[in-house]
Amino acid sequence: MIGLKGGIPEGQWSADLDDGRFLNPVMAGDYPDPTILKDGDRYYAAFSSFDYVPGLPIWMSRDLVNWTPTATALQQPMGSVYAPELIKHDGRYFIYFPVLNYRIDPQHGVTLTPGKPLTALYVVHAPTIEGPWSDPIDLRIDGAIDPGHAVGEDGRRYLFVNDGRRVRLTDDGLATDGELELVYSGWRYPADWIVESYSLEGPKISERNGWYYMTSAVGGTAGPPTGHMVIVARSRSIHGPWEDCPHNPILRTWDMDEPWWSKGHATLVEGPVGDWWIVYHAIRNGKRSQGRQMLLEPLKWTAEGWPELEPCDLTQPMTKPSGGSVLSHGRALSGPLSPSTLGFTFPMFAPEIDPADRIRFEAEDMIVTASGSSPADCNPLGAIAGDPHYEVTVELKLAGGATGGLILFYSRRAYCGLGSDGSIFLFPTTGPGMIIGGPERALGNHFHLRLVNDRDVVSFYHSTNGANWKLYRSAEVAGLNHNVFNEFLALRPALYAAGSGEVRFRNLTYRAIAV
């Protein structure tokens, strides 16, 4: 909520330096697969939400740097939701998105959702960006991911997907009107480049001066820091043929010593005064656990009409886009807990029912009905932390035999933290078990917990009064990331309520730490 102003303050990271410049990332923390819609003088962005519900968070900006939360478009559990496409057509808003229909847990490994394909494409729509958003509609396109919407010179609507394929949509955009067809084979990088896989993905269609530009990702989303990259092709017709940009890739991490790794999944965006920018995600060097963050760079056009990026130092400030007014940035993690907390601050991981059925709010407290036996099966509430170094503190009250805790949560298979059932401490760790014990006992049903994450070394503290703190245990958590666990998630500070009864959370504070 507070601008950076030369250092990391208390509050959350903001890219705006308040002097006409900004410092990347513009969305700090886990905001992968950004899709950007220019709608008059406003910009809207949506991101992958994966297993968290509510899902498909939408943010709004007027200058591409400062973003404020606006709505969540998906209120129900569906599986792993990722790589959406947010568009506006004939005055109506649409989000196209794929869903991975599987579950990963420590006991059973990977299990598919009965009766559903591994991947499926859906659409939701709304009359306004705030909603109400429709229930998801199955487009019945199996095996396709990363949709990109376009309207052709013929006035028809099309959805481009991975592997250079495309399908025509009905005029209302709510069903397909034909079969998937191959329309683009992709640009090929040299065989000796160090990448994860070819993986032609994330097609986004832009229009400029009578050309359709297709921006795609190749090289694999994760894997080596030098794998993910951005390529461009263009055509005078939505039907092709597609001509590759002569200076592909237009964006890539060329060396693992660069400050940002795995740059990819980009969209070309026209700025407030007709200038052009590229928005993409990347991983901060050495901080895979923090997930993929959203970056912004200026874009130029060659005399031949190709997009081009000039070399720049992403550790240094850049001039902000001109002409856009400034909104407040981010969303507060500290402060009263309210129904809006569930949407943008602490969504629930992989619930089988509507999270609202397990959560109620009284005054400034959030009361969570306990479930399961550990963070692996109780659906923790996980927040996105945008700072490399931060502290989270929360007060807990237990009732009815519940266990409550504060953890760093990646997935059912990977987490680390501190909890208690009132009589003993529980230290959930990666793997199937829990470390139980420590010399402290009889904590009681009312206590305070704190975690301090300092460059992936996390320390957990407890207190009976919120004033006098005692260190319980520390751990190193850099390995809790996608390249180890392969779930495309990020490590989040999270609250959990396991067992029976309920846990009351209050006085939540988040503070960035300057190092």
Buried (B, 14 or more C-beta within 10 A) or exposed (E): BBBBEEEBBBBBBBBBBEEEBBBBBBBBBBBBBBBBBBEEEBBBBBBBBBBBBBBBBBBBBBBBBBBBBBBBBBBEBBBBBBBBBBBBBEEEBBBBBBBBBBBBBBEEEEEEBEEBBBBBBBBBBBEEBEBEBBEBBEBEBEBBBBBBBBBBEEEBBBBBBBBBBBBBBEEEBBEBEEEBEEBBEBBEBEEEBEBBEEBBBBBBBBBBEEBBBBBBBBBBBBBBBBBBBBBBBBBEEBBBEBEBBEEBBBBBBEEEEBBBBBBBBBBBBBBBEEBBBBBBBBBBBBBBBBBBBBBBBBBEEEEEEBBEBEEEEBEEBBEBBEEBEBBEBBBBBBBBBBEEBBBBBBBBBBBEEBBBEBBBBEEEBBBBBBBBEBBBBBBBBBBBBBBBBBBBBBBBBBBEEBBBBBBBBBBBBBBBBBBBBBEBBBBBBBEEEBEEEBEEEEBEBEBBBBBBBBEBEBBBBBBBEBEEBEEBBBBEBBBBBBEBBEBBBBBBBBBBBBBEBBBBBBBBBBBBBEE
